[in-house]
Amino acid sequence: MNLNILRPALHRAVDLPLRACAHLPFSANAYTVAAWAIGVGSALLFFVGQPLAGAAALLFRGFLDHVDGYIARRRGESSVMGGLLDDLGDRYILAVILLCAAFHAAPVFPWLPIVAAFGAAGALINAFMKTVTYLETGDAVRDHGKLVHPMDHVGWFGSAEFAVLFGIAGVVAQFTGSETPIAVAVVLSGLLAHVSMFQRLAYVRKNYSPRLVRTAVASSPLGGED
């Protein structure tokens, strides 16, 4: 399930903490940078064998990811740089946590870093596909400052699903003392990232293949036709 459909309910559930953060003297971009730092910290915690702390940091990073958008919309601070930092942070943290968790479990599962690399590649390609679709179709819209598109709801795997998956895996791994939950989370992440990739390809094929994309004819640097 794509958890984007639960975003409005999540915002209502954390409305009070969001409002409290909005009254603090920090910009939306400051929260974005803090989310980056905590995400990297989460990856390092998974790497050193502290999955519960890593899961907690990852979930807190997810909360801060909501805070920056909330503040940007509330204060009118939405910007291209803020959107870029936010989107890059989601993909970068996902890839780094996958790899760090896999390398920690590698003594037990030597093949796991390879699976993590494929998973990271699939997750990054998913984000790239969304961006290209935005550009090629031109039908993304602004909703309270946030760029949205129907493709946001396509695919079974994204940053929200990743946080839930690794949150559960971190708790189970901590209390069982086993690397297996982390290995399962890495494998599922890699599998679902590639499933989502094909789901998005199917979406584009279904909704845009019949459409002719018109491109502007650019003049030559000399001002004449080629």
Summary of the structure (lengths in Angstrom):
residues: 226
radius of gyration: 19.6
end to end distance: 50.0
largest distance: 71.4
contacts: 703
relative contact order: 0.13
helix: 74%
strand: 3%
